[in-house]
Amino acid sequence: MKQILYLFFCCLFLQSCFVGKAIEVPKLKEKFSEENNAIPPDFGKDDTILLVMLRGRKSYDKYVLKAVQNNYFGKYIFVEAKDFYAGTYADREVYKYIFDYTDGSTSTALYSDGMQSSVTAKRFYVKDRLNEKMYQSGAESAYFAKALEAYFINLEEKRKSFN
């Protein structure tokens, strides 16, 4: 009986995770919008190249690569911090926007056996380098793969609105 009950709760937990992720994308699309100050009003108007910052961590970079390649069809370049700060992309007319993130809130779970785990949410933004203005909504998400997907879908829609 205990095994059946355990199996039931495991299935319930897994289902809630998948449902949570499915609900997350539409909710995040709303949050990562021009109306919520996450997208510059003139994004896509000029023929500029979006710089997409990579962090040198496979756990993050693989998701940003996938989100951009599957959802954004404008001009972009994946850039590592060492290249960005070396001045390779200094021309702000050509490389007007950069996509990156700051760390958001951190949640820590403490377990009865003394172990703990932490999750830090990401706060994504687009920075207009020419005007030195950051576009970042208050949204943050621990489901950063879904957040990236939603953000780049919206960036593509905004870019296409000028074509």
C-alpha positions as CSV (number, residue, x, y, z in Angstrom):
1,M,0.0,0.0,0.0
2,K,2.9,2.4,0.8
3,Q,4.4,1.8,-2.6
4,I,1.2,2.6,-4.4
5,L,0.7,5.8,-2.3
6,Y,4.4,6.7,-3.0
7,L,3.9,6.1,-6.7
8,F,0.7,8.2,-6.8
9,F,2.5,11.2,-5.1
10,C,5.5,10.9,-7.5
11,C,3.2,10.9,-10.5
12,L,1.2,13.9,-9.1
13,F,4.5,15.8,-8.5
14,L,5.8,15.1,-12.0
15,Q,2.5,16.1,-13.6
16,S,2.5,19.4,-11.7
17,C,6.0,20.1,-12.9
18,F,5.0,19.5,-16.5
19,V,1.8,21.5,-16.2
20,G,3.7,24.3,-14.5
21,K,6.2,24.5,-17.4
22,A,3.4,24.4,-20.0
23,I,1.6,27.3,-18.3
24,E,4.9,29.2,-17.8
25,V,5.5,30.1,-21.5
26,P,2.2,32.0,-22.2
27,K,2.6,33.8,-18.8
28,L,6.2,34.7,-19.6
29,K,5.3,35.9,-23.1
30,E,3.0,38.4,-21.4
31,K,5.7,39.5,-18.9
32,F,8.6,39.8,-21.5
33,S,6.7,42.2,-23.7
34,E,7.1,45.8,-24.9
35,E,4.2,46.8,-22.6
36,N,6.1,45.5,-19.6
37,N,9.3,47.3,-20.6
38,A,11.2,44.2,-21.7
39,I,11.5,45.1,-25.4
40,P,12.7,48.4,-26.9
41,P,9.9,50.1,-28.9
42,D,12.2,50.4,-32.0
43,F,13.6,46.8,-31.8
44,G,13.9,45.5,-35.3
45,K,13.4,48.8,-37.0
46,D,17.1,49.1,-38.0
47,D,19.2,46.4,-39.6
48,T,21.2,45.9,-36.4
49,I,22.8,42.7,-35.0
50,L,21.6,41.4,-31.7
51,L,24.5,40.3,-29.5
52,V,23.5,37.3,-27.3
53,M,25.7,36.9,-24.3
54,L,26.9,33.4,-23.5
55,R,28.1,32.7,-20.0
56,G,30.6,29.8,-20.6
57,R,28.3,27.4,-18.6
58,K,26.9,24.6,-20.6
59,S,23.9,24.4,-18.2
60,Y,22.8,27.9,-19.4
61,D,24.4,28.3,-22.8
62,K,22.7,25.3,-24.4
63,Y,19.3,26.7,-23.6
64,V,20.1,30.2,-24.9
65,L,21.5,28.7,-28.1
66,K,18.4,26.6,-28.6
67,A,16.0,29.4,-27.8
68,V,17.6,31.8,-30.2
69,Q,18.1,29.3,-33.1
70,N,14.5,28.1,-32.8
71,N,12.6,31.3,-32.2
72,Y,14.6,34.4,-33.5
73,F,15.3,34.8,-37.2
74,G,16.9,38.3,-37.3
75,K,20.6,38.9,-37.3
76,Y,22.4,37.8,-34.1
77,I,25.8,36.8,-32.9
78,F,26.5,34.6,-29.9
79,V,29.3,36.4,-27.9
80,E,31.4,35.3,-25.0
81,A,32.2,37.9,-22.3
82,K,35.9,37.8,-23.1
83,D,35.3,38.9,-26.7
84,F,32.6,41.4,-25.8
85,Y,34.8,43.2,-23.2
86,A,37.9,43.0,-25.5
87,G,36.2,45.6,-27.7
88,T,35.4,43.2,-30.6
89,Y,31.8,44.6,-30.7
90,A,32.5,48.2,-29.9
91,D,30.5,49.6,-32.8
92,R,27.2,50.5,-31.2
93,E,25.5,51.4,-34.4
94,V,25.9,47.9,-35.8
95,Y,25.7,46.0,-32.5
96,K,23.0,48.2,-30.9
97,Y,21.4,45.6,-28.7
98,I,22.7,42.9,-26.3
99,F,20.6,40.2,-24.7
100,D,21.8,39.0,-21.2
101,Y,20.6,38.5,-17.7
102,T,21.1,39.4,-14.1
103,D,20.5,37.1,-11.2
104,G,17.1,37.5,-9.6
105,S,15.9,36.1,-6.3
106,T,17.3,32.9,-4.8
107,S,15.1,30.3,-3.1
108,T,16.7,27.8,-0.7
109,A,15.1,24.6,0.5
110,L,16.3,23.1,3.7
111,Y,15.7,19.4,4.3
112,S,15.2,17.5,7.5
113,D,18.5,15.6,6.9
114,G,20.5,18.9,7.0
115,M,20.9,19.1,3.2
116,Q,19.8,22.1,1.2
117,S,19.4,23.2,-2.4
118,S,19.1,26.6,-3.9
119,V,17.6,27.9,-7.1
120,T,18.4,31.4,-8.5
121,A,15.9,32.9,-10.9
122,K,17.1,34.8,-14.0
123,R,16.1,38.3,-14.9
124,F,16.6,38.7,-18.6
125,Y,17.0,42.0,-20.4
126,V,17.8,43.7,-23.7
127,K,20.1,46.6,-23.5
128,D,20.1,49.4,-26.1
129,R,23.8,50.2,-26.1
130,L,23.4,53.2,-28.3
131,N,21.1,55.0,-25.9
132,E,22.4,53.2,-22.7
133,K,18.9,52.0,-21.8
134,M,18.1,48.6,-20.3
135,Y,14.8,47.0,-21.0
136,Q,14.0,44.6,-18.3
137,S,10.6,43.7,-16.9
138,G,10.2,42.7,-13.3
139,A,9.7,39.1,-14.4
140,E,12.1,36.4,-13.3
141,S,11.9,32.7,-13.7
142,A,13.6,29.5,-12.4
143,Y,12.4,27.9,-15.6
144,F,14.9,29.8,-17.6
145,A,14.7,27.6,-20.7
146,K,11.0,28.5,-21.0
147,A,11.7,32.1,-20.2
148,L,14.3,32.3,-22.9
149,E,11.9,30.7,-25.4
150,A,9.1,33.2,-24.5
151,Y,11.5,36.2,-24.7
152,F,12.9,35.3,-28.1
153,I,9.4,34.6,-29.5
154,N,8.4,38.1,-28.5
155,L,11.6,39.6,-29.8
156,E,11.0,37.9,-33.2
157,E,7.4,39.2,-33.3
158,K,8.6,42.7,-32.6
159,R,11.3,42.5,-35.2
160,K,8.9,41.2,-37.8
161,S,6.4,44.1,-37.0
162,F,8.8,46.5,-38.8
163,N,9.2,44.3,-42.0
